[in-house]
Amino acid sequence: MTTAQEAPSALRTNHRPLAVELRACPDPWDAFLRISHLPNALFLDSNLPETYTARYSFITAEPVEFITFRNGWITHSTSSGINKLQAQPFEFLQKRLLNYQSNPIPDLPPFQGGLAGVFSYDLCHNIEKLPRPLYDEFTLPEIAVGIYDWVIAYDNLQQQAWIISHGLRDQTTPKNQKLAEENLCRLQALLKERSPRPAHASAGRSPIPKSKLSPLTQFSAIPDLYSNFSKSAYLNSVEKIIDYIYDGDIFQANLSQRLLTPSETPSLELYSHLRKINPGTFAAYFDAGFYQLLSASPERFLKVSDRLVETRPIKGTRPRGYVPIEDMAQQRELTESVKDSAENVMIVDLLRNDLSKVSQPGSVKLNSLCQVRSNNYVHHLVSTIQATLRLATSPFDLLRATFPGGSITGAPKVRAMEIISELEPNVRGPYCGSLGYIGFDGSMDTSILIRSFILARGWLQFSVGGGIVAKSDPEKEYTETLHKAEGLLRVLQAVN
């Protein structure tokens, strides 16, 4: 059991957590199954260890505080009870996290406790004045986050793992070394259990009858799978966006369709198939209590380390080929596509502008543009932008300045979001929002929530979409959503 001896930091605290290295590094998924019964379990599951971006994975549960936000109201749960209040969510979360600030242990994975969870796309209504879509049947919170005392942290590159704990009870009690030691011992015992606990059923309130949902259309020939768009309605919406572009309203907007199917499959069983069939660089499982989120996201939204910010927007997609020569042809077509490159460049410019609001002058730099990255079912164009945050600027300031991500809204962002609210009949919920952590030391790493399942009230939902520009072909744009859905559809086939 160790504490940090030296950890350079500007934080006004001498506190550092305790940590113990797990001598026999357990499989991350096997370890998560052993703690998944604990409240608000979270698995940040970078399960592509051959990539440096996916170097770390994190497991945590039992937050000392759990905070949700919806329609201007915060619900704040602690060991002493539940309070409901009106407050600005970013300011409230920043104040809560400041109560627990801590220096990290050097040379261990970057998330060593802090705030973690989901910022849903619909949080945009708290940032900008935007019209709301017609339907919000599931009434999910716009924020669902916990403040987590302990973390099981993995370095996938080095095949090492540690349990890290601060010894927190609540904001009024000093950090307790004895409690931190108890956590380390208790979690080691849990990890040594002979077999994982059984997969639990989906949480949430009673199932929603199909008759209470927004109008649905049978999706393709797949039984009991529905969309909130008919194909003709989706094509018409693409054409409306193109009209807005030629009218000078926007340069690009993201349009998505939501797919729904009734589901009684336990969420952990579903996720075990997802991580095998469609692994993601920023995959995750999160039990928010109200719902479960199962993500295979390939896209980083925001990372912060020592005030250095990185974002990696994705724009431009082609399906993988069935044989190597076909796969190479698809990749070449993507790199030579003027339309896809233009999409990516527009979003890069948007993100550079967003980052400039909170970054040191002259520090926003483009590291790479339109690099091909390949997943199991699609090729993507990915760019990398970096910047340096101004002094005294927090990750919450950064999140407010850039949320939602440019790659899933459009340019100009506010007008694109207005058009999205007009054309998409349902709220997006967690889809196109962000999931990740903000550590006690101010570090941050978050994903864009695409390629993700949301399991709530008896229904499994997932959305797929793409960026529409002046040269978009409506039929091809619809087909692109099918390519993006393929990995998730294969998961459904595996559990049925």
N, C-alpha and C positions, 0 to 999 in steps of 0.2 A: 504494500500500500504506500503510495507516494503523494507528496504535494510538490507543487512547483517551487523551485528555489529562486529562479529569476524569470521574469516575464515582462519585458518592456511594454508599458501601456500608459496612456494618458488618463485612465480611469482613476477616479478619486476613491479608491478602495484598496485595502490590502488583502481582501479575501481571495482565496483560490480554492478550487474544489479538491476533493480527494479522488484518487483514481487507483484502480488495480488492473493489471494486465491479465487477460484470460490466457493461461499458458497453452491450453489446447484450443485454438481458435475455432469456435463453433460455427457451423453454417448459418449465415444471417437469417434465412427463412426459417430454419429449424428453431433458432433462438426466438424469433418473433412469435412463432406458434406457442411458445411456452409462456409468453407474457401477454398474449393478445386478449386474454379475458379481463385484463385490468382496464380501468376506465380510460376512455379517450386514447387508446393505443394508436401509436403512429410509427410507421416504418418508411423511412426515406431510403428507397431501395435502388441504389445505382448498381444494376445487375449486369453491366457490360464492362467487366474489369479490364478488358484489353484497351480501353480508352482512358486517357489521363483525366478527361472531364468527369468520368464516372468513378473516380478513385475512392470516394468515401460513401459509406452507408451508416444510417443511424436508426436506433430503436429507442422508443421512450413511451411512457404512459403515466398515469396518476398525476396530472397537473395539480400544482398547489392552488392555481386559479384557473377557471375556465370562463372565457368571455365570448359572448355572441353579440352581434349587432344586426338590427333590422329596422328599417323605416324610422331611423332617428333614435331608437331606443337600444340601450346597452343592458344586457343581462349578465351580471357579474357573480359568479359562483365561487365561494371559498369554503374552507372548513367551518367557518362561523355562520354560513347561511347564503342566501341568494338575494341580491339587491337588483332593482331595476331603476335605471336613471337615464336621463337625456344628456348626451355629451357628444362632442366631436370625436369620432372613433380613433383617429390617428393620434390626437393629443392624449386621449385617455390611455391608449396602449403604451405610448411612450412613457407616461408618468408611472404606470404600473411596472414597467420593466426597469425603470431607474431605481426602484426599491431594492432590486436584487443584483445590481451590477457587480461584476466579478472579473478578475484577471484570468486568462486562460493558462493552462499548463502547456509549456512550449513543447513542440514536436509531436503533439497528439492531434488527432483529427479536429477540424475547426469548430464543430458544434459541440459545446461542452455544457449545454443547458441553456435555457432561455425560452423565448416565445416561439411557438410553432403552430402551424395550421393553415387554414384556407381564407383567402380574400377573394370572394366571388366577383364575377364580372359586374354584377348589378350594384356593387359599391360605387360604380361610376356615377350613379345618381346623387351620391353624397359629395362628389367632387365637381360635377357640372350640372347645370339645369337642363335636363333631357326629358323628352316624353318617355313614358313607360309602355312596354308592349301590352297587348290586350289581356294576356293570360299569365297567371302565376299560381298554378294549382297546388304546387308542393310547398309553397311558403317557406323555403329554406332561408336560413340566416345569410346576410351579406358578409359577415365575418364569423368564423368559428375557430378560435385559437385557445391554446393552453399555455400556461407558464410552467415549464417542466424543470423539476429539480435534477433528475438523473437521466443519463443517456448511456446506452451501450453503443460505442462508437467503433466503426470498422475502417481500417485502411486496407482496401481491397488489393492495392498494388503490392503491399508488403505482407499481406495475409496475417494481419495482427488485429487484435480487438481489446478494448478496455471498457470497464464500467467506470463511469464518472458520476460523482454525486456531490451536491453542495450542502445538504442537511437543512433544507428549507421546510418550514411548516406553513407560515403565512407571512405577510408583510410586516406584522407587528412583532414577530419573534426573531431574535438574533439567529444567525446561521449557527448550526449546531453540529460540531464535529462528531459527536457520538451518534447522532441521527444519520449523518453521512456514512459512518462506518457500518451502522445497522443496515442501511440500504445496500451497501456493497455486499454484505454477507447474505442478505435475503435474496438478492438478485442472482448471486452465484448459485444459491441453492435451487432457485427456480430453473436456471439453465441446466442443472444436473438432473432434473426429473427424467424418469425413464422414458416417458413418451409425452408428446404434445397433448394438450387438452383438445377435446373435440371442437370442430368448427362451429361457431355460434350462428344462429339465424340472424337475418337482417333486423336491425333495430328500427325504431320509429313508431309512429302512430298507426292506427288501423289502415288497411289498404284502401286506396281510392278506387271506387268503381269506375269502369271505363266510361260510363255515361257522364261522369262528373269531370272528365278531362276535356281539353280543348278539342276541336274537330281533328280527327285522325284519318289518315289514308293508309291503306295496306301498302307496305313497302316491298316491292318486287314480289317474288313468289314465296318468300319466307313466311311460314305460318306465324301468326300472332306477333309480327313485327310491324310497327306502324311508324309513320312520319307525320310531322306537323305541316308538311308540304306535299301536295301532289307533284309529280314531275313537271306538269305544265305550269303549275303555280311557281315552282322554283325557276323555271326558264323565264317566265314573265318577270320575276323579281330581278333576275340578272339583267334583263333588257332595260328595266327601270333604272338600275344603277348606271348602266351605260348611257342612258339618256341624261341622267344627272351629271355624268362626266362631261358630255358634250355641251350641256348647259352651263358648265363652268363651276358647278357646286363643289366638286371633289375631283381628285385624281384617281382614287382607289377606295374601295370599301370591301370589307369582308362579309360574306353572306353564308349562313350555315342553316342546315336542317337538323331537327332533333328527332332521333329515333327512339322508340319506346317499345318495351315488351314486358308483359307480366312475368315476375320471377319469384320463385321460392328458394332458389339456390343460396345456400349460406355464402356470405360475402367472402369468407376466407377460402372456401373451395373455389369460388369464381376467380379470386386473385391468384391462386396457385396456378390456374390454367393461363391467366393473362401473362404472368411473368415468364412462363415457359414459351408460350406461343408468340408473344409480341413484346419482348423485353424492351425496356426504355432506359435511356441514359439518366432520366430524372423520374423514374418510376416511384410509386408510393401507394401505401394503404393508410387510410385515416378513418378512424371511427369517431365521427363527430357527435355521436349520440342520436342526433336527429336523422342522420343518414350515414352511409359509408361511401367513401370516395376511393376508387381503385384506378390508378393512373399508370399509363405507359408513355408518359410525355417524353418526347425527344428534345424539348426546347428549354434552354435556360432563359429566364427573364432577367433577374438582377442578382449579381454576386458582389459582395463588398468584403474586402480584406484590407485592413490598415488604410482605409479611405480610398482604396483603388476599386473602382466600379467596373464591372464587365457585364455586357449584355450580348446575346447571340440570337438575333432574330432569324426566323425561318420564313422564306418566301420562295416559291417555285417547287413544283412536285412532279415526279414521273413515277409510274409503277415499276417495280422490279421485273426483269425479264425472267422467263422460265429456264432459259439456257444461257451460258455465259455470253455468247455473241449477241443475243437479244438484249441482255442486261447492259452490255457496253453501249449498244445502240441507243437505249433509253437514256443512259447517262450522258452520252454525247449530245443527244437532242436537247436535253435540259440545259447543258452548258452553252449551247449555241442559240438558245431561244432568246430573242430580243425582248419578247413580252415578259418572260419570267425574270430576266435580269432587271428590267425596268421596275417590276413589282418590288424586287428586293431593294433596289437603290432608293426608291421612294420611301420605304419604311426605314432604311438606314438614315436618311435625311431627317425623318420625323423623330427618330430616337436620339439623334445627335442634338436636335433642338430641345427635346425634353430634358436630356442630361445637362445641357448648358444652363438650365434654370438653377441647378444646385451644385454645379461643378466649378472648380477654379478656372478662370479665363484662360483659354488656350490649351486646356488639358484634354479636351474631347478629341480622341483620335480613332481613326478607322484602322484596325489591325489586319483584317482580311475581308475580302468582298466576294460573295457568290461562290464559296467553296462547296463542293459536292460532299454531302454526308449521306450515307446509306443505312437504312433500317431494314428490317426483315421484309417489308412489303413495298416500300417506296424509297426513291432517291429525293433528297432535298437540297436546295441552295441555302447555305448558312453564311452569315456575315458576323464579324466580331468587332465590337466597339468598346473602347475603354475610356475612362475619365477619372479624374481625382476630385473627390468631394471637397467642398469648401470646409474650412475649420468650423466647428460647432454645428455642422449639418448632420442630422441623424438619418439612419436608414428609413425612418418614417417620413422624413421630409423628401427623401428620394422616391419612396413609394408613391407619395401623393403627387409628385411632379410627373411621374411616368405612367401611372395606372389609368386605365388598363393598357396592356402592351400594344405597341403600334402594329405588330404583325397580325393581330386579330381584330383590329378596328379599321384603320384606313387613314387616308391623308386628304385634306386636313382632318385631324382626329375628331374634333367635336362634331363637325358636320357629318362625318362618316358615322359616328355613333347615333346621331339623330336619324339618319337613313336606316341604320340597322334596327332601331326601335320601331320605325314605320313599317318595315318590310317583314321582319321576323315576328311571328305571332306570339311567341312565348318568351318569357325571361330566360336568360342563359344560365342563371344559377352559377355553380362553380365553374362550368365550362367557360374557357377563355379568361378565367380569373387566374389566380396564382396560388401555389402551395410551396411552403418551405419554412425556413427558420430565420429568426433574428436573435443572435446569441446575447448572453449577459455582457459580453465584451464589445458588442456593436458589430460583430461579423454578421454576414447575411448570405443566404443562397436560396433562390426561389425559381420555380419553373412556371412556364405557361401551361395551363391545364387544357391540353388537347389530348386526343387518343385516350379518353378517360371515361370510365363508367361511374354513374351516380346511382346508388341503390337506396330508394326511399319509398316508404308506404306501399310496398308490394310491387313496385315497378323498377325496372332497370332502364336507365336512359343514357344515351350518349349522342353527341352531336358531331357533325363533320361539315366542313365548309372550306372556303378558299377566297383569295383576293380577286376582286373583279376590277379590271382596267378597261381602257377604251378598246383595246384589241381583243377582248375576251370573246370567245365563242360560247354562247349559252349551253349548247349541248356538251361541249368539252368540259365546261365548268361543272356541270352536273356529274359527268363521268369521273371527274377528279374527286368529288366527294365519295364516290363508291370505292375508288382506290384507297382513300384514307380510312374507310370503314372496314376494309378487308380483314385486317388483323383482329379487330374486335368481333367481327362476325364469325370468324373461325373459333374464337373463344366460346361464343354462344353455341356453336355446333358441337363443341367438345363437351359441354355440360348437359346437352339435351339428348 
